Amino acid sequence: MRSPESPRPAHARPSRRPSIRPFTGATGGSLGEDILLARHGDQIFRLRQEYRTGLTVATLRDGTSDSAPNRIDGGTLALDPTERARLGWATLTNDGDPESLRELRFLGRLSAIWIAVSVLLGLLMVWGMATLMEPATVEQLMSSYFQTTTFEAPSSTP
């Protein structure tokens, strides 16, 4: 019987040169490692993680390499908001589902009504200021908004 302090077997000891270290699948790796193991099995010589691109790259025994994404969505690059909106709009408009087209028409009508009401209320406010207020008051109101005022501390002498 071996004691718990006995050295590990030779096949489990790490090699002195990490470049020729044999690959063992015993470590809990990423999704990319699992995909590459399923594709190539024992032909994998070395694995490395590319965190910037979200890929796992395997160097095979014959010198070739293969890569797999570390995420389920394929490791797609993050899009800026305008590209994401453009892709979403293309998906909505190219969809042949009548339900989504009906929703788009409803949202278009709702947006048009909102814009019309906003413009109408803005014009109504301008008309009300022009007809109900004195021109001098409107001029003072408009000019005092852009002027800076300085506040002086009250004097402490009685």
C-alpha positions in Angstrom: 0.0 0.0 0.0 1.3 3.4 -1.0 1.3 6.4 1.4 -0.5 9.6 0.4 2.8 11.5 0.4 4.3 9.2 -2.3 5.2 11.0 -5.6 2.8 11.0 -8.5 3.3 8.5 -11.3 5.6 9.5 -14.1 2.9 10.0 -16.7 1.1 12.6 -14.4 4.3 14.7 -13.6 4.6 17.9 -15.6 7.3 18.0 -18.1 10.3 20.4 -17.7 9.7 21.9 -21.1 6.2 23.3 -21.3 6.4 23.4 -25.1 6.3 19.6 -25.4 4.0 19.0 -22.5 1.5 16.3 -23.4 -2.1 17.5 -23.4 -4.4 15.8 -21.0 -8.1 16.5 -21.0 -8.5 16.1 -17.3 -8.6 19.8 -16.6 -12.0 21.6 -16.7 -11.6 23.7 -19.8 -13.7 26.0 -21.9 -16.3 25.2 -24.5 -13.7 25.7 -27.2 -11.5 23.0 -25.7 -14.4 20.6 -25.6 -15.2 21.3 -29.3 -11.6 20.8 -30.3 -11.3 17.6 -28.3 -14.4 16.3 -30.1 -13.0 17.2 -33.5 -9.4 16.0 -33.1 -9.1 13.9 -30.0 -5.6 12.7 -29.3 -4.1 14.6 -32.3 -4.0 17.8 -30.2 -0.5 18.8 -29.3 -1.1 22.1 -27.6 -4.0 24.4 -26.7 -4.0 28.1 -26.1 -6.7 30.7 -25.2 -7.0 33.9 -27.2 -9.1 36.0 -24.9 -9.2 39.0 -27.2 -11.0 37.0 -29.9 -12.7 34.6 -27.6 -11.2 31.5 -29.3 -9.3 28.4 -28.3 -6.6 27.5 -30.7 -5.3 23.9 -31.0 -2.0 23.0 -32.5 -2.2 19.5 -33.9 0.6 16.9 -34.1 1.0 17.3 -37.8 1.7 21.1 -37.4 -1.7 22.4 -38.5 -4.0 24.4 -36.2 -7.7 24.7 -35.7 -9.8 27.0 -33.6 -13.2 27.0 -31.9 -15.2 29.7 -30.1 -15.4 29.7 -26.3 -19.0 30.9 -26.4 -22.2 29.3 -27.5 -23.1 32.2 -29.8 -20.0 31.5 -31.9 -17.8 34.2 -30.3 -19.3 37.0 -32.5 -17.6 40.3 -32.1 -19.4 43.0 -30.2 -21.2 45.3 -32.6 -21.6 49.0 -32.0 -25.2 50.2 -31.3 -25.8 51.5 -34.8 -24.8 48.2 -36.4 -26.9 46.3 -33.9 -29.9 48.5 -34.7 -29.3 48.1 -38.4 -29.2 44.3 -38.1 -32.3 44.3 -35.9 -34.2 46.5 -38.4 -33.1 44.2 -41.3 -34.3 41.2 -39.4 -37.7 42.8 -38.6 -38.3 44.0 -42.2 -37.2 40.8 -43.9 -39.3 38.6 -41.7 -42.3 37.3 -43.6 -44.4 36.8 -40.4 -47.6 38.9 -40.7 -47.7 39.3 -36.9 -44.3 41.2 -36.8 -45.3 43.3 -39.9 -48.5 44.2 -38.1 -46.5 45.3 -35.1 -44.2 47.4 -37.2 -47.1 49.2 -38.8 -48.6 49.8 -35.4 -45.4 51.2 -34.1 -45.0 53.4 -37.2 -48.5 54.8 -36.7 -47.9 55.4 -33.0 -44.7 57.3 -33.7 -46.3 59.4 -36.4 -49.1 60.4 -34.0 -46.6 61.2 -31.3 -44.6 63.4 -33.6 -47.8 65.2 -34.8 -49.0 65.9 -31.3 -45.6 67.2 -30.2 -45.4 69.6 -33.2 -49.0 70.7 -32.6 -48.3 71.5 -28.9 -45.1 73.3 -29.7 -46.9 75.5 -32.3 -49.7 76.1 -29.9 -47.3 77.3 -27.2 -45.5 79.7 -29.7 -48.9 81.0 -30.9 -50.1 81.5 -27.3 -46.9 83.5 -26.4 -47.2 85.6 -29.5 -50.9 86.5 -29.1 -51.4 86.6 -25.3 -48.2 88.2 -24.1 -46.9 91.7 -24.7 -44.0 91.9 -27.2 -41.8 93.6 -24.6 -42.5 90.8 -22.1 -41.6 88.1 -24.6 -38.4 90.0 -25.5 -37.4 90.3 -21.9 -38.2 86.7 -21.3 -36.1 85.5 -24.2 -33.2 87.8 -23.5 -33.0 87.3 -19.7 -32.6 83.5 -20.3 -29.3 84.0 -22.0 -27.9 86.8 -19.7 -25.8 85.8 -16.8 -26.6 87.4 -13.5 -24.2 87.9 -10.6 -25.3 87.7 -7.1 -23.8 89.9 -4.5 -23.7 88.9 -0.9 -25.8 91.2 1.2 -23.9 93.7 3.2 -23.6 93.0 6.9 -23.8 96.6 7.9 -27.1 97.6 9.5 
